[in-house]
Amino acid sequence: MKIKNVIFDLDGTIADTLPLCIAAFKKSVEPLLNKEISEQEIIATFGPSEEGTIRKLIPAHEEAGVKAYLHHYEQLHYTCPVAFSGIRELLEFLKTNGVQLAMVTGKGIHSTRLSLKQFDLEQYFAIMETGSPERPNKVNGIRNVLSRLNADITESIYVGDAPSDIIYCKEIGIPIAAAAWASTTNAGELAKLNPDWLFNTVDEFKIWIADFI
């Protein structure tokens, strides 16, 4: 097997951003709802972009909620100042060895760009597909990226941390390297879905992929 294209997720794969997302949702949604909302209630809406989450949680205040979310997401980003240890080195290693890099994330375009700028990783992801407020859209996002890269699916992999990532990749037929290195990731849940590979650390993944590029 030769790997020429690697498509990355963002939240939980590039950085431990999920706690930041939840904190920003709480700060933006609770004042508009005039009540507290639980972490579980927020996570239950995940799939569409954050605009979709706001729409589900406070449909009468969608515009104000999205504006507040992006404000708080940026203001709270100091709580997640850097990518996972080893990610920059991994991306540089892949790029140097001629691997095409791309990103497909369920996040909206604005928060994705905020995070990549914060982590100083924008230069690695010229090709990127972000989420839709209407519905989960990773299947189309991955297909679009493969087309934009003019990539052979048998020479491509997706790297993501969510159980849904494994399901989507199986639907498309692209191999998936399940990333279990985030504090919020349940490796057991990922293993049950039989990803092609599962890695507990960034360095473990880097050592593995070196044999295939």
Backbone bond lengths (Angstrom), bond angles and torsions (degrees), N, CA, C in turn:
res aa  C-N    CA-C-N  psi(-1)  N-CA   C-N-CA  omega(-1)  CA-C   N-CA-C  phi
1 M - - - 1.472 - - 1.522 109.82 -
2 K 1.323 115.32 132.87 1.462 121.81 176.26 1.521 108.15 -115.48
3 I 1.336 117.19 126.70 1.462 121.19 179.02 1.523 109.42 -103.49
4 K 1.334 115.30 115.57 1.464 120.94 -178.48 1.525 112.67 -111.04
5 N 1.338 116.34 -13.88 1.464 120.99 -176.22 1.521 109.44 -139.15
6 V 1.332 116.78 129.59 1.457 121.19 177.77 1.527 108.73 -126.27
7 I 1.328 116.01 122.18 1.460 122.88 -179.92 1.533 108.00 -107.43
8 F 1.318 116.31 125.35 1.454 121.69 -176.45 1.525 111.99 -106.67
9 D 1.325 114.87 144.04 1.458 123.19 162.07 1.535 106.85 -77.30
10 L 1.347 117.51 174.26 1.459 119.90 177.00 1.527 111.82 -112.41
11 D 1.332 117.82 -71.58 1.471 121.17 -176.53 1.527 110.45 -58.35
12 G 1.328 116.96 122.54 1.450 121.15 177.20 1.513 114.47 81.31
13 T 1.326 117.27 -4.56 1.463 121.70 -179.94 1.524 110.85 -118.14
14 I 1.320 116.39 -51.14 1.466 121.36 175.38 1.528 110.36 -84.01
15 A 1.327 116.80 -37.42 1.471 121.43 -177.95 1.524 109.61 -155.16
16 D 1.320 115.27 163.21 1.466 121.90 -177.60 1.527 109.87 -86.87
17 T 1.327 115.16 64.89 1.462 121.37 -170.44 1.527 114.53 -90.58
18 L 1.331 118.37 -9.06 1.466 118.94 -176.28 1.532 112.74 -60.13
19 P 1.337 119.76 -44.33 1.479 118.33 176.78 1.524 112.88 -59.32
20 L 1.326 116.82 -35.78 1.463 121.48 176.24 1.527 110.19 -63.43
21 C 1.328 116.98 -44.91 1.469 120.77 179.64 1.527 110.52 -59.28
22 I 1.316 116.60 -46.98 1.464 120.88 -177.61 1.524 110.72 -63.83
23 A 1.328 117.11 -43.03 1.469 120.46 178.53 1.522 110.99 -61.23
24 A 1.329 116.77 -41.32 1.474 120.62 179.84 1.526 110.90 -67.77
25 F 1.326 116.98 -38.35 1.468 119.88 176.05 1.527 110.69 -61.58
26 K 1.327 117.02 -46.11 1.461 119.99 -178.12 1.531 110.85 -61.88
27 K 1.319 116.81 -43.57 1.463 120.35 -178.22 1.524 112.51 -67.91
28 S 1.319 116.62 -29.90 1.466 119.77 -177.73 1.527 112.47 -88.93
29 V 1.329 117.06 -35.32 1.458 121.13 -173.22 1.530 112.63 -86.66
30 E 1.330 117.03 -42.45 1.471 119.88 -172.87 1.523 113.92 -59.49
31 P 1.340 120.11 -42.02 1.471 118.52 177.91 1.528 112.99 -63.66
32 L 1.334 116.39 -32.33 1.458 120.13 -179.04 1.531 111.63 -79.52
33 L 1.340 116.14 -29.92 1.466 120.47 175.49 1.518 111.81 -83.05
34 N 1.333 114.67 -21.13 1.465 121.91 -175.10 1.530 112.05 61.30
35 K 1.333 114.99 35.58 1.466 121.02 174.91 1.530 108.50 -162.80
36 E 1.331 115.17 161.75 1.460 120.06 177.35 1.524 110.15 -75.26
37 I 1.340 115.11 150.90 1.456 120.32 176.95 1.524 107.50 -130.06
38 S 1.316 116.85 139.48 1.461 120.11 -174.59 1.519 111.76 -81.96
39 E 1.320 114.55 158.96 1.465 121.16 175.74 1.525 110.36 -58.31
40 Q 1.343 116.40 -39.67 1.462 120.71 -179.00 1.528 111.63 -64.79
41 E 1.323 116.67 -38.37 1.470 120.47 177.99 1.523 110.78 -63.62
42 I 1.331 116.20 -37.68 1.461 120.43 179.11 1.518 110.29 -68.81
43 I 1.327 116.49 -49.23 1.469 121.10 -177.08 1.530 110.88 -61.61
44 A 1.323 116.98 -32.68 1.471 121.19 -179.42 1.525 112.56 -62.50
45 T 1.335 117.22 -20.31 1.475 120.44 -179.64 1.525 112.34 -90.94
46 F 1.342 117.69 -6.31 1.463 120.63 -173.51 1.530 110.86 -66.12
47 G 1.316 114.98 151.78 1.470 124.14 -176.95 1.509 107.71 140.30
48 P 1.341 117.52 -66.89 1.463 120.29 168.74 1.533 110.01 -68.78
49 S 1.324 116.70 172.78 1.465 121.31 176.48 1.520 110.30 -66.29
50 E 1.337 116.15 175.17 1.468 119.53 -179.49 1.525 111.69 -62.12
51 E 1.323 117.63 -27.91 1.462 119.67 174.47 1.531 110.45 -61.27
52 G 1.346 115.49 -37.71 1.460 120.18 176.90 1.510 112.46 -68.51
53 T 1.341 115.93 -37.24 1.470 120.05 177.04 1.527 110.67 -63.30
54 I 1.334 116.35 -45.84 1.471 120.82 177.84 1.526 110.09 -59.88
55 R 1.317 115.91 -41.72 1.464 120.81 -179.40 1.523 111.40 -61.15
56 K 1.335 116.67 -39.12 1.466 120.69 179.49 1.522 111.80 -71.88
57 L 1.338 116.21 -39.63 1.463 120.27 -173.60 1.527 112.88 -80.21
58 I 1.337 116.31 -40.26 1.473 119.97 -178.31 1.531 110.03 -139.11
59 P 1.329 117.49 68.72 1.467 120.68 -175.07 1.525 113.74 -57.29
60 A 1.327 117.83 -28.08 1.469 120.13 -178.82 1.521 112.54 -78.12
61 H 1.329 117.02 -11.18 1.468 120.93 -176.46 1.534 111.07 -131.51
62 E 1.333 116.06 36.43 1.467 119.86 -173.08 1.532 112.39 -59.13
63 E 1.303 117.20 -49.75 1.470 120.21 -176.31 1.528 111.17 -62.28
64 A 1.332 116.54 -47.29 1.468 120.39 179.23 1.521 110.68 -64.74
65 G 1.334 116.63 -37.66 1.454 120.92 -179.31 1.512 112.73 -65.94
66 V 1.327 116.92 -42.82 1.472 121.02 179.07 1.526 110.25 -65.10
67 K 1.317 116.50 -43.87 1.470 120.71 178.11 1.528 111.05 -59.67
68 A 1.338 116.12 -44.85 1.463 120.82 179.44 1.520 111.01 -66.07
69 Y 1.329 116.57 -39.68 1.466 120.17 -179.80 1.525 111.50 -60.10
70 L 1.312 116.62 -49.46 1.465 119.93 -178.32 1.526 111.09 -63.65
71 H 1.332 116.48 -36.28 1.468 120.17 176.55 1.525 110.46 -62.41
72 H 1.325 116.74 -50.32 1.462 120.32 -177.49 1.530 111.28 -69.40
73 Y 1.326 116.68 -35.05 1.467 120.02 178.70 1.524 110.29 -60.39
74 E 1.314 115.59 -43.64 1.468 119.28 178.88 1.528 110.96 -69.86
75 Q 1.333 116.93 -43.75 1.457 120.79 -177.71 1.530 112.62 -65.57
76 L 1.311 117.24 -32.04 1.470 121.67 -177.64 1.532 113.05 -92.34
77 H 1.320 117.24 1.00 1.472 119.31 -174.16 1.529 112.18 -65.64
78 Y 1.325 117.14 -15.05 1.466 119.57 175.36 1.525 111.11 -62.48
79 T 1.349 117.07 -20.51 1.467 120.14 177.99 1.526 111.91 -75.00
80 C 1.317 116.69 -14.71 1.470 122.69 176.04 1.525 106.97 -136.06
81 P 1.327 117.70 72.58 1.460 121.29 -169.43 1.520 115.10 -76.91
82 V 1.317 117.29 -23.96 1.470 119.71 -174.43 1.523 110.39 -135.42
83 A 1.328 115.20 162.20 1.465 121.14 174.02 1.525 109.59 -72.06
84 F 1.324 116.18 171.44 1.459 120.06 175.64 1.521 110.56 -56.40
85 S 1.310 115.99 147.31 1.457 121.02 175.69 1.525 109.91 -56.74
86 G 1.326 116.01 127.97 1.458 121.04 178.44 1.508 115.57 94.84
87 I 1.334 117.90 -12.74 1.471 120.35 -177.76 1.523 111.49 -65.96
88 R 1.316 117.88 -47.32 1.467 119.82 -179.83 1.536 110.20 -58.90
89 E 1.315 115.51 -44.38 1.462 119.62 -179.60 1.532 110.98 -64.24
90 L 1.338 116.59 -38.19 1.462 120.78 177.07 1.519 111.34 -62.68
91 L 1.322 117.02 -48.26 1.463 120.82 -179.08 1.524 111.24 -62.89
92 E 1.304 117.03 -41.46 1.463 120.93 179.35 1.527 110.51 -65.58
93 F 1.316 115.98 -40.86 1.469 121.51 178.25 1.535 110.46 -60.55
94 L 1.323 116.43 -47.03 1.463 120.36 -179.93 1.516 111.52 -64.45
95 K 1.328 116.28 -45.69 1.460 120.90 -179.54 1.525 110.96 -61.81
96 T 1.313 116.86 -44.69 1.461 121.94 -179.30 1.525 111.33 -61.71
97 N 1.325 115.98 -31.35 1.462 120.54 -179.01 1.527 112.93 -92.42
98 G 1.335 116.43 14.74 1.457 120.88 171.42 1.514 115.84 82.61
99 V 1.320 117.20 11.21 1.470 120.09 177.79 1.527 109.41 -78.28
100 Q 1.329 116.55 133.72 1.465 120.65 175.94 1.534 108.81 -79.30
101 L 1.329 115.68 132.43 1.457 121.17 -177.89 1.522 110.58 -112.63
102 A 1.307 115.94 146.07 1.462 121.33 176.63 1.523 108.32 -153.45
103 M 1.327 115.62 169.84 1.462 120.95 178.67 1.521 109.95 -132.34
104 V 1.328 115.58 136.06 1.464 122.16 169.48 1.522 106.66 -129.84
105 T 1.315 116.04 116.07 1.460 121.72 -176.34 1.521 110.16 -133.00
106 G 1.322 115.25 153.15 1.456 119.64 174.85 1.515 112.95 -80.42
107 K 1.347 116.93 -8.18 1.461 120.54 178.58 1.526 110.90 -67.09
108 G 1.317 115.35 158.26 1.457 119.77 172.75 1.522 110.79 -73.35
109 I 1.310 116.38 163.38 1.462 121.49 -175.63 1.521 112.28 -62.77
110 H 1.333 117.89 -37.55 1.466 119.95 -174.51 1.523 111.84 -69.83
111 S 1.331 117.51 -45.67 1.462 119.95 179.14 1.525 111.20 -69.96
112 T 1.319 116.83 -32.99 1.472 119.72 176.68 1.515 110.57 -61.70
113 R 1.309 116.26 -46.57 1.470 119.91 -179.77 1.527 111.24 -66.52
114 L 1.344 116.97 -37.94 1.464 120.08 176.85 1.523 111.13 -58.74
115 S 1.326 116.14 -44.70 1.466 119.67 -177.24 1.529 111.38 -70.71
116 L 1.313 117.68 -44.09 1.467 119.16 179.90 1.524 111.19 -63.29
117 K 1.323 116.62 -35.41 1.464 120.07 175.12 1.523 110.56 -66.51
118 Q 1.329 117.51 -44.76 1.459 122.11 178.54 1.536 110.98 -57.52
119 F 1.327 116.24 -41.56 1.460 120.69 -177.52 1.526 112.76 -85.82
120 D 1.342 116.82 -4.75 1.463 122.46 -176.98 1.533 111.07 56.03
121 L 1.328 114.77 48.13 1.461 120.75 -179.52 1.534 112.13 -121.27
122 E 1.320 116.72 10.97 1.473 120.08 -175.66 1.522 112.18 -57.98
123 Q 1.329 116.93 -34.87 1.461 121.00 -173.52 1.522 112.80 -66.79
124 Y 1.335 117.57 -17.30 1.463 120.22 -177.80 1.523 113.15 -88.01
125 F 1.330 117.46 -12.57 1.462 120.21 -172.15 1.530 111.94 -128.60
126 A 1.316 115.23 64.10 1.463 119.91 176.46 1.524 110.27 -67.15
127 I 1.330 116.75 -30.22 1.465 122.02 178.18 1.517 108.54 -105.09
128 M 1.328 115.21 122.44 1.462 119.88 -170.09 1.528 109.66 -152.78
129 E 1.342 115.83 139.01 1.459 122.05 173.46 1.526 107.32 -125.04
130 T 1.325 117.02 128.50 1.460 121.27 -177.49 1.527 110.52 -111.20
131 G 1.344 115.77 178.12 1.453 121.19 -171.19 1.516 114.98 -77.25
132 S 1.318 113.91 168.26 1.461 122.95 177.39 1.522 109.24 -113.43
133 P 1.341 118.28 140.48 1.466 119.89 176.18 1.522 112.79 -70.46
134 E 1.315 116.95 -16.14 1.464 120.96 -174.03 1.525 112.75 -79.92
135 R 1.344 115.93 -39.69 1.473 119.59 -171.93 1.528 108.75 -168.13
136 P 1.350 117.43 165.35 1.465 118.76 171.10 1.524 110.14 -57.85
137 N 1.330 117.03 135.89 1.459 119.21 -170.72 1.534 112.64 -134.44
138 K 1.336 116.64 19.35 1.465 118.50 -176.31 1.521 113.00 -67.13
139 V 1.314 117.45 -33.24 1.466 119.64 179.94 1.527 109.72 -59.38
140 N 1.326 116.50 -50.53 1.466 119.88 178.03 1.522 111.06 -65.35
141 G 1.347 116.17 -37.91 1.460 119.82 179.71 1.510 112.07 -60.69
142 I 1.335 117.01 -45.43 1.467 120.64 179.75 1.523 110.35 -65.55
143 R 1.318 116.67 -43.28 1.477 119.63 178.71 1.528 111.11 -61.81
144 N 1.328 116.11 -40.90 1.467 119.51 179.20 1.524 111.45 -63.98
145 V 1.332 116.10 -41.27 1.468 119.80 -179.97 1.527 110.76 -65.68
146 L 1.315 117.25 -43.23 1.463 119.64 177.85 1.521 110.85 -58.47
147 S 1.331 116.16 -40.12 1.462 120.51 177.71 1.523 111.22 -65.87
148 R 1.332 116.29 -44.86 1.471 120.65 -178.88 1.527 112.04 -65.22
149 L 1.329 115.70 -32.15 1.469 119.93 177.45 1.522 112.33 -82.37
150 N 1.345 115.76 -9.71 1.469 120.75 -171.97 1.525 109.11 53.76
151 A 1.343 115.14 46.41 1.460 121.78 -169.72 1.521 111.99 -99.71
152 D 1.314 115.28 142.63 1.459 122.81 170.61 1.534 107.17 -79.06
153 I 1.332 116.83 124.75 1.463 120.23 -176.07 1.526 111.82 -61.71
154 T 1.343 117.41 -27.53 1.464 120.90 -179.81 1.527 111.83 -75.94
155 E 1.333 117.20 -9.92 1.464 121.87 177.48 1.528 111.27 -111.98
156 S 1.340 115.05 18.69 1.460 121.18 -174.84 1.528 109.72 -127.87
157 I 1.338 115.75 151.34 1.466 120.30 172.30 1.527 108.81 -137.91
158 Y 1.326 114.30 155.43 1.463 121.53 172.04 1.512 107.70 -109.69
159 V 1.341 116.52 141.47 1.458 122.18 178.00 1.520 107.96 -118.76
160 G 1.335 116.95 114.38 1.463 120.52 -177.95 1.507 111.59 -150.60
161 D 1.331 115.94 161.28 1.465 121.00 -171.68 1.525 114.72 -108.31
162 A 1.326 118.59 -6.45 1.466 120.94 -172.76 1.526 111.57 -100.40
163 P 1.336 117.51 147.49 1.467 119.64 173.53 1.531 112.13 -54.33
164 S 1.318 116.74 -38.25 1.469 119.81 179.62 1.525 111.73 -62.47
165 D 1.335 117.66 -30.59 1.464 120.17 177.97 1.531 110.63 -61.16
166 I 1.322 115.95 -40.14 1.470 120.41 179.49 1.530 109.70 -65.16
167 I 1.320 116.33 -43.33 1.473 121.15 -179.91 1.525 110.36 -62.06
168 Y 1.334 116.43 -46.35 1.467 120.01 -179.45 1.526 111.28 -63.05
169 C 1.321 116.99 -42.60 1.462 120.24 -177.91 1.522 111.58 -66.15
170 K 1.320 116.46 -37.37 1.471 119.53 176.55 1.528 110.42 -64.58
171 E 1.329 116.50 -36.58 1.472 120.18 178.05 1.529 111.08 -63.46
172 I 1.319 115.81 -40.26 1.464 121.08 -177.78 1.524 111.75 -79.04
173 G 1.347 115.53 -35.40 1.458 120.20 -175.48 1.514 113.65 97.36
174 I 1.338 116.92 15.14 1.457 120.46 176.99 1.529 108.83 -95.10
175 P 1.330 118.45 133.38 1.466 120.11 177.81 1.528 110.63 -61.78
176 I 1.340 115.75 146.15 1.463 120.43 -179.97 1.518 111.57 -123.99
177 A 1.324 114.61 132.39 1.459 122.62 169.32 1.519 106.46 -98.20
178 A 1.317 116.84 108.03 1.460 121.16 -178.30 1.524 109.47 -76.96
179 A 1.326 115.47 126.21 1.467 122.33 -177.54 1.524 109.13 -96.56
180 A 1.334 116.39 113.85 1.466 120.43 -177.73 1.515 111.41 -113.96
181 W 1.336 116.05 32.74 1.468 119.05 -175.35 1.530 114.25 -98.83
182 A 1.322 118.48 -1.19 1.470 120.48 177.93 1.519 110.86 -86.05
183 S 1.324 116.31 151.63 1.462 120.99 178.28 1.523 111.61 -64.33
184 T 1.326 116.67 -23.38 1.461 121.74 -176.19 1.527 113.00 -93.31
185 T 1.335 117.78 -0.90 1.464 121.24 -174.77 1.519 111.22 -94.07
186 N 1.331 116.22 136.67 1.456 123.20 176.55 1.527 108.06 -101.72
187 A 1.329 116.07 101.48 1.470 120.44 -176.05 1.519 111.74 -61.62
188 G 1.333 116.92 -33.32 1.456 120.40 179.04 1.516 112.74 -62.88
189 E 1.325 116.02 -40.72 1.468 120.41 177.80 1.521 110.81 -63.71
190 L 1.322 116.36 -39.83 1.460 120.00 178.55 1.525 110.82 -65.36
191 A 1.317 116.84 -44.57 1.460 121.53 -177.38 1.531 111.75 -60.76
192 K 1.329 117.05 -36.52 1.466 121.41 -179.39 1.527 112.08 -60.50
193 L 1.321 116.53 -26.63 1.468 121.09 -177.28 1.525 112.58 -91.25
194 N 1.325 116.24 3.62 1.469 121.86 174.37 1.530 114.06 55.99
195 P 1.327 117.38 59.67 1.465 118.48 172.74 1.526 109.11 -65.30
196 D 1.303 116.59 163.02 1.469 119.43 179.18 1.521 110.90 -62.32
197 W 1.341 115.46 -39.23 1.455 121.47 176.45 1.526 108.21 -146.17
198 L 1.319 115.96 155.78 1.458 120.83 176.57 1.528 108.00 -136.26
199 F 1.335 115.78 130.99 1.457 121.29 -176.66 1.521 110.37 -126.19
200 N 1.325 115.26 135.62 1.456 120.96 -177.96 1.521 113.84 -92.93
201 T 1.330 117.52 -15.39 1.458 121.08 178.14 1.526 109.96 -140.61
202 V 1.304 115.38 156.90 1.473 120.92 176.93 1.522 109.93 -63.44
203 D 1.318 117.01 -42.23 1.469 120.65 -178.75 1.524 111.70 -63.20
204 E 1.329 116.41 -38.33 1.468 120.53 176.93 1.522 110.77 -60.12
205 F 1.328 115.94 -43.31 1.466 120.40 177.69 1.527 111.29 -64.86
206 K 1.316 117.19 -42.72 1.467 121.28 -178.88 1.529 111.16 -62.19
207 I 1.323 116.58 -43.67 1.471 120.75 179.00 1.523 110.18 -62.13
208 W 1.340 115.41 -41.90 1.473 119.61 -179.52 1.513 112.32 -64.54
209 I 1.332 116.10 -49.80 1.472 119.25 -172.84 1.525 112.23 -69.11
210 A 1.325 116.77 -21.31 1.479 119.76 179.69 1.523 111.98 -59.05
211 D 1.328 117.48 -26.21 1.465 120.74 -179.51 1.518 113.10 -81.25
212 F 1.333 117.31 -4.71 1.464 120.13 -173.46 1.528 113.94 -122.10
213 I 1.337 117.18 8.86 1.467 119.06 -179.88 1.523 111.05 -118.34
